[in-house]
Amino acid sequence: MCLPSGRNQIVLLGDVATLQIPMLRQDIGTKGKLILCADSVQDLPGEELAYFDAIWPRTHLEETAAFHFHRLQQLLKEEKDAWLTQTYLEQTINTLPDMVWYKDIKGLHLHVNDAFCTAVNKRKSDVEGKDHYYIWGIPREVYESSDYVCVETEEDVLKARKTCLYDEEVMSAQGLRKLMTYKTPIFDEDSQDIIGTVGIARDITREKEYRSTIQRLTREDQLTSLLNREYFYDILKKNNSQAYTLLSFDIEGFHGFNERYGHPLGDAVLQIVAEELRSAFTANHAARLGGDEFAVFLPDDLSDETAEASVKAFQEQLSFMLSMDDRMKHLRVNAGIVHTLPGMTPEQAIHDGGMALDRAKKVGGGACCFSRETATA
């Protein structure tokens, strides 16, 4: 028996009848190589023969030893390379926060990463070998009657034979999840037939919610949830190629009201005004320009009568709502109406609205005034 230094391999020579082969196999471990040198193995029980990694013919061993050792070294290198490749793969995909999976051509999951298991709330042993329906906890009949396209995109990738990017919705046991998914076909090394797919998906459910929230915050006034001044100007700019109607409002005596009752009650008044603006001008855009100043964009160039009637209806409903609190019942909202001309800038429109509103303030008591016109109370 020859025992080279280290435990990479053990070469066994001579009679094996006296050796405890199972114990020897256990001693060298799974990484060692146990090799039998013999011309015949008919006297060796089959269960013991299974412990050997290779059998080298003893006849002419001296002449062929170099060849066998070279093949052994190649085998050890290939195993080490395979181990490194597997380790690199596992470390890489399990470090990623995105879901990674490998499927065969039938759609069964061959391997998944840790993030995938977290997303579906299942262990790898419960995922590998299973299909989409089982993994995501949704009955096949429910999936087929819905609009979810996760499985259908697999078919698209097979037809395209290249990497494809999808925005997908997946119904999981925890509800609907939004995914940004890359799917790539895996080709057989010889025939170039597709043998499966690899997918990488990022759960963007929260990201989309955050993005929607950010977009809303950038265009809305935080107190009233009406459009803010900047976004309202953008709307006017986008529509300045046509004539439209602009309504301007402010709360008469609001500064004194704030000083007397405090800002919390003042904020409540602003929120009531905002809610009534939303109700009165549902299909259009209402904004808080700052302080107690509000504006509404009406995409049509309304007649004087129609514009004034809509303003009066709003003022009356608002007065009714404010009258429910004795502290607010004396408040009134003045209004200015502007009919813009094509090409008018937002600054010009707001300026004319301010001029009309100033004219209405001089009358007071919930007056309404057209730009360069006489106020009506």
C-alpha positions in Angstrom: 0.0 0.0 0.0 1.4 3.4 -1.0 0.3 6.5 1.0 1.5 9.7 -0.8 1.9 12.8 1.4 -1.3 14.6 2.3 -4.8 13.1 1.9 -5.5 13.9 -1.7 -5.2 10.3 -2.8 -4.4 6.8 -1.5 -3.1 4.1 -3.9 -3.7 0.6 -2.6 -1.5 -2.2 -3.9 -1.5 -5.9 -3.3 -3.9 -8.1 -1.4 -6.9 -6.4 -0.1 -8.4 -9.3 1.7 -6.8 -8.4 5.0 -7.7 -4.7 4.8 -10.8 -3.1 6.4 -11.8 -1.2 3.3 -14.9 0.5 4.7 -12.8 1.9 7.6 -10.0 2.9 5.2 -12.6 4.8 3.0 -13.9 6.5 6.1 -10.4 7.5 7.2 -9.5 9.2 4.0 -12.8 11.0 3.7 -14.8 12.0 0.6 -12.1 14.2 -0.8 -9.5 11.4 -0.9 -9.0 9.0 -3.7 -8.9 5.3 -3.0 -7.5 3.3 -5.9 -7.2 -0.5 -6.2 -4.4 -2.0 -8.2 -5.4 -5.5 -9.3 -5.7 -7.7 -12.3 -8.9 -9.3 -11.1 -11.5 -8.2 -8.6 -13.7 -11.3 -8.7 -12.8 -12.2 -5.1 -13.7 -8.7 -3.8 -17.4 -8.3 -2.6 -19.4 -5.8 -4.7 -20.2 -3.7 -1.7 -16.5 -3.2 -0.9 -15.7 -2.7 -4.6 -18.0 0.4 -4.5 -15.6 2.1 -2.0 -12.9 2.5 -4.7 -12.6 5.5 -7.0 -10.6 3.7 -9.6 -9.1 0.3 -10.5 -5.7 0.2 -12.1 -4.4 -3.0 -13.8 -1.5 -4.4 -11.8 0.2 -5.9 -14.8 2.7 -3.5 -16.3 1.8 -1.0 -13.6 5.4 0.4 -13.6 5.0 1.2 -17.3 1.5 2.7 -17.0 1.8 4.4 -13.6 2.8 7.8 -15.0 -0.2 7.7 -17.3 -2.6 6.8 -14.5 -1.2 9.4 -12.2 -1.5 12.1 -14.8 -5.2 11.1 -15.4 -5.7 11.2 -11.7 -4.2 14.7 -11.4 -6.5 15.9 -14.2 -9.5 14.4 -12.4 -8.6 16.1 -9.2 -8.1 19.4 -11.0 -11.5 19.1 -12.7 -13.2 18.3 -9.4 -11.5 21.3 -7.8 -12.5 23.6 -10.7 -16.0 22.3 -10.5 -16.1 23.0 -6.8 -14.7 26.5 -7.2 -17.2 27.2 -10.0 -20.1 26.0 -7.8 -18.8 28.0 -4.8 -18.4 31.1 -6.9 -22.0 30.7 -8.2 -23.5 30.1 -4.8 -21.7 32.9 -3.2 -22.6 35.3 -6.0 -26.3 34.5 -6.3 -26.9 34.2 -2.6 -25.3 37.6 -2.0 -27.7 39.3 -4.5 -30.8 40.9 -3.1 -32.6 39.9 -6.3 -34.3 36.6 -6.9 -32.4 34.1 -9.1 -33.7 30.8 -10.5 -32.9 28.2 -13.0 -35.6 26.2 -14.8 -35.6 23.2 -17.1 -37.4 23.2 -20.4 -40.6 22.0 -18.6 -40.6 25.0 -16.3 -39.5 23.1 -13.1 -37.2 25.0 -10.8 -33.8 23.3 -10.8 -32.1 25.7 -8.4 -32.9 29.0 -6.7 -31.0 31.5 -4.5 -31.7 32.6 -0.9 -33.6 35.7 -2.0 -36.0 33.6 -4.0 -36.7 31.5 -0.9 -37.3 34.6 1.2 -39.7 36.0 -1.4 -41.8 32.8 -1.6 -41.4 31.9 2.1 -40.2 28.4 1.3 -37.0 26.4 1.7 -34.9 25.4 -1.3 -35.8 21.8 -0.8 -39.5 22.8 -1.1 -38.8 24.8 -4.2 -36.4 22.8 -6.4 -38.3 20.4 -8.6 -41.5 22.4 -8.3 -43.4 24.5 -10.8 -44.5 28.2 -10.7 -48.0 27.5 -9.3 -46.8 25.5 -6.3 -44.0 27.9 -5.5 -46.1 31.0 -5.5 -49.0 29.4 -3.8 -51.6 30.0 -6.4 -53.9 27.4 -8.0 -53.4 26.8 -11.7 -57.0 27.6 -12.5 -56.8 30.9 -10.7 -53.7 31.8 -12.6 -55.2 30.9 -16.0 -58.3 33.0 -15.3 -56.2 36.1 -14.4 -54.0 38.5 -16.3 -50.7 37.5 -14.8 -48.1 36.7 -17.4 -45.1 35.2 -15.6 -45.4 31.8 -17.2 -46.3 33.2 -20.6 -43.1 35.2 -20.8 -41.1 32.0 -20.5 -42.6 31.0 -23.8 -41.6 34.3 -25.3 -38.0 33.9 -24.2 -37.9 30.4 -25.8 -39.2 31.9 -29.1 -36.9 34.9 -29.0 -33.8 32.8 -28.0 -32.3 35.8 -26.3 -32.4 37.7 -23.0 -35.7 39.5 -22.5 -36.8 42.1 -19.9 -40.3 42.1 -18.5 -42.4 44.0 -16.0 -44.4 41.2 -14.4 -47.0 40.8 -11.8 -47.0 37.6 -9.7 -49.8 36.6 -7.5 -48.2 35.0 -4.4 -49.6 33.8 -1.1 -48.8 37.3 0.3 -50.6 39.1 -2.5 -49.7 40.7 -5.8 -46.0 41.4 -6.3 -44.5 43.6 -9.1 -41.3 42.3 -10.6 -38.7 43.6 -13.0 -37.4 40.4 -14.6 -34.6 39.4 -16.9 -35.1 35.9 -18.5 -32.4 34.2 -20.6 -32.4 30.9 -22.5 -29.9 28.2 -21.6 -28.5 26.3 -24.6 -27.2 22.8 -24.9 -23.5 22.8 -25.5 -23.7 20.5 -28.6 -27.0 21.0 -30.3 -27.8 24.6 -29.3 -31.2 23.4 -28.3 -32.7 25.3 -25.4 -32.6 23.2 -22.3 -33.9 25.7 -19.8 -33.9 29.3 -18.6 -32.3 31.5 -16.0 -34.3 34.3 -14.4 -33.3 37.3 -12.3 -36.1 39.3 -10.8 -36.2 42.4 -8.6 -39.2 42.9 -6.4 -40.2 46.5 -7.2 -43.5 46.5 -5.4 -42.3 48.9 -2.7 -40.1 50.8 -5.2 -43.1 51.6 -7.3 -45.0 52.6 -4.3 -42.2 54.9 -3.2 -41.8 56.3 -6.6 -45.6 57.0 -6.7 -45.3 58.6 -3.3 -42.4 60.8 -4.4 -44.1 61.9 -7.5 -47.2 62.8 -5.5 -45.2 64.7 -3.0 -43.3 66.6 -5.7 -46.6 67.8 -7.2 -48.9 68.1 -4.2 -49.3 70.5 -1.3 -48.6 68.5 1.9 -51.3 70.1 4.0 -54.2 70.1 1.5 -53.1 67.4 -1.0 -54.0 69.9 -3.8 -51.5 70.5 -6.5 -48.6 72.7 -5.4 -47.6 76.0 -7.1 -44.8 74.5 -9.2 -46.8 71.7 -10.7 -49.8 74.0 -11.3 -47.5 76.3 -13.3 -46.4 73.3 -15.4 -50.1 72.5 -16.2 -50.7 76.1 -17.3 -47.5 76.0 -19.4 -48.6 72.8 -21.1 -51.9 74.2 -22.0 -50.9 77.7 -23.1 -51.4 77.0 -26.7 -55.2 77.2 -26.2 -57.6 79.5 -24.3 -58.6 78.3 -20.9 -60.3 79.6 -17.7 -58.4 80.3 -14.5 -60.1 80.8 -11.2 -58.3 82.4 -8.3 -59.4 82.4 -4.6 -58.4 83.6 -1.2 -59.9 83.6 2.2 -61.0 87.0 3.4 -59.5 87.9 6.9 -57.6 84.6 7.2 -54.5 86.3 8.7 -56.6 87.7 11.6 -58.4 84.4 12.0 -55.0 82.6 12.4 -53.8 85.1 15.0 -57.1 84.7 17.0 -57.6 81.0 16.9 -54.2 79.6 16.1 -52.6 77.7 13.2 -54.2 74.3 13.9 -57.7 75.7 13.3 -56.4 77.8 10.4 -55.0 74.6 8.8 -58.4 73.0 9.3 -60.0 75.9 7.3 -57.5 75.4 4.5 -58.3 71.7 4.3 -62.1 72.4 4.2 -61.5 74.9 1.3 -59.4 72.3 -0.5 -62.0 69.5 -0.1 -64.8 71.8 -1.4 -62.6 72.8 -4.4 -62.0 69.1 -5.2 -65.8 68.5 -4.9 -66.8 71.5 -7.0 -64.2 71.1 -9.8 -63.8 67.3 -9.9 -62.7 66.9 -13.4 -60.1 69.7 -13.4 -57.0 70.8 -11.5 -57.1 72.7 -8.2 -54.0 74.0 -6.5 -52.9 75.8 -3.3 -50.5 78.5 -4.5 -49.4 79.4 -1.0 -50.9 80.6 2.3 -54.7 81.1 1.8 -54.4 81.5 -2.0 -55.9 78.8 -4.3 -56.4 78.4 -8.0 -58.3 76.2 -10.4 -57.5 75.4 -14.0 -60.5 74.8 -16.3 -59.4 73.5 -19.7 -62.2 75.1 -21.5 -62.7 78.8 -22.1 -66.1 79.0 -20.3 -68.6 81.8 -20.9 -68.8 84.4 -18.2 -72.1 83.1 -17.0 -70.9 79.4 -16.7 -67.7 80.4 -15.0 -69.5 82.7 -12.5 -72.2 80.1 -11.8 -69.6 77.5 -10.9 -67.7 79.9 -8.6 -71.0 80.9 -6.9 -72.0 77.3 -6.3 -68.6 76.6 -4.8 -68.8 79.7 -2.5 -72.3 78.8 -1.3 -71.3 75.2 -0.5 -68.2 76.3 1.3 -70.1 78.9 3.4 -72.5 76.1 4.4 -69.6 73.9 5.5 -67.9 76.7 7.4 -71.1 77.7 9.1 -71.1 74.4 11.1 -68.4 75.9 13.3 -69.2 79.2 15.0 -65.5 80.3 14.8 -65.5 79.8 11.0 -69.0 80.9 10.0 -68.0 84.5 9.3 -65.2 83.5 6.8 -65.8 84.2 3.1 -63.8 83.3 0.0 -63.3 85.9 -2.7 -62.8 84.9 -6.3 -61.2 86.1 -9.5 -61.9 84.8 -13.0 -59.5 85.0 -16.0 -60.2 84.1 -19.6 -56.7 83.5 -21.0 -55.6 83.9 -24.6 -53.5 81.3 -26.6 -49.8 81.9 -25.9 -50.3 83.5 -22.5 -47.6 82.4 -20.0 -48.4 81.0 -16.6 -47.0 84.1 -15.0 -49.3 86.4 -17.1 -52.3 84.2 -16.3 -51.6 84.2 -12.5 -50.9 87.9 -12.6 -54.3 88.6 -14.2 -55.9 86.3 -11.8 -54.3 88.2 -8.9 -55.6 91.5 -10.4 -59.1 90.1 -10.6 -58.8 88.8 -7.1 -57.6 92.2 -5.8 -60.6 93.8 -7.3 -62.9 91.2 -5.6 -61.1 91.8 -2.2 -62.0 95.5 -2.3 -65.7 94.5 -2.5 -65.3 91.7 0.0 -67.9 89.4 1.5 -67.3 86.6 -1.0 -67.2 88.7 -4.1 -66.4 87.4 -7.6 -64.6 89.5 -10.2 -63.5 89.0 -13.8 -60.2 90.3 -14.9 -60.5 94.0 -15.9 -64.2 93.8 -15.0 -66.5 95.0 -12.3 -66.9 92.9 -9.2 -70.1 91.1 -8.3 -71.1 90.2 -4.8 
